[in-house]
Amino acid sequence: MLVIRLIIESFRFAWNALRMNLLRTTLSLLGVTIGIFAIIAVFTLVDSLEKSIKDSLNFLGTNNINVQKWPYGFGGGPYPWWKYLQRPYPTYEEYEFLAENVKHAQGITILASRGGIIAKHESSSSVDLALVGTVYEHKDVYEIPITQGRYFTPQEADAGRNVVVIGHRPAQELFPGGNALGKEIKIKGLKYYVIGIIKEEGDSFLGAPSNDDNIYMPFKSFIKIFYSGARGGVEPNITVKGLDSDIGLVELEAELRGLMRKKRSLKPKEEDNFALNRPEAIANFIGSTFDVIGLAGWFIGGFSILVGGFGIANIMFVSVRERTNIIGIQKSLGAKNYFILFQFLFESVFLSVLGGGFGIFLVWLLSLISLGSLDLVLTFSNVALGLGVSAAIGMASGIIPAAMAARLDPVIAIRTQ
């Protein structure tokens, strides 16, 4: 009951201070409002950007390890590309060897792709497509949501049949008035039969690859058009999906390294001539980059909050001076020092949270503005952070005036005019 009474009294005094000195109080709280707005706006933008970018990278899959020629360059130092230039590309034979021997994996696939492809059907054409050659087991590693038809069978993949699964865009552009299943399309002058259509995904943030523009065919059909390796201009990539745990991925990485070294007959002292890349390295790199931006937000907003804190402290000093007589009366009637202390402290926190709440309200208004494919979302954690920082600033700004009020002598305070 005492706490509730203190809160009600503090709320009443704070509201009177705001109502009777509207301009002074508003200007004093403006620093807190701007500071919280700057910090939460930066955090909201950073969180939204990070989420959008990571969602755009979903096509890389989760719990995957890529066997590639080139390692990812997120180490922070110089990238020694000359060391990797002479490395061989992963091959279909290496894929078969890994598929037969790897044990700590849910699935394994090999794929190669080529962009700028034109597909034709009668007088219609669809341009700037991505042709992807892969195997039947690809669906165990990456999700390919097919709305019509089917995926190619193991027999079609092993025989390199001329069958394709097409994305939403070529399906609409090549067959605008009917069903594409069983129809014939031409790619590089060769005929292929459509056996499946992939569900529409829509545009992703930063223009990340989308299945909407893809045409999937068996890997052995793909290499009839493009030779793998440097000669053909395409680089096959073996992807292994690990178990759903970090320990499982560590075991899988060690197993893949041993199998690849065995397949390529590398001696114990020889370096790996392949790279084992984990896509989450990209997400970690993005996260660390946005952490730096978040620190910049704290730095920018910190100055405004500091100014706002001094403004609140000024309000509280003035409030103590104006209510010195009332403080003396409260003490003479038996009010304890902690009652007076908490009364002013709660008032300071309330004023600060009021300013911070308005700053969060401005961020919410900002999140309503359409930014194309970027969706700004004010999360509950950022709201709680803003209110928490506001309360902390109010407490820090009001502790000295509240302590001064609590230590006033009741006799001297009553006589103060």
Buried (B, 14 or more C-beta within 10 A) or exposed (E): EEEEEBBEBBEEBBBEBBEEBEEBBBEBBBBBBBBBBBBBBBBBBBBBBBBBBBEBBBBBBEBBBBBBBBBBEEEEEEEEEEEBEEBEBBBBEBBEBBBEEBEBBBBBBBBBBBEEBBBBBEEEBBEEBBBBBBBBBBBBBBEBEBEBBEBBBEEBBEBBBBBBBBBBBBBBBBBEEEEBBEBEBBBEEEEBEBBBBBBBBEEBBEEBBBBBBBBBBBBBBBBBBBEBBEEBEBBBBBBBBBBEEEEBBEBBBEBBBEBBBEBBEBEEEEEEBBBBBBBBBBBEBBEEBBEEBBEEBBEBBBEBBBBBBEBBBBBBBBBBEEBBEBBBEBBEEEBEEEBBBBBBBBBBBBBBBBBBBBBBBBBBEBBEEEEEEBEBEBBEEBBEBBBEBBBBBBBBBBBBBBBBBBEBEBEEBBEEE
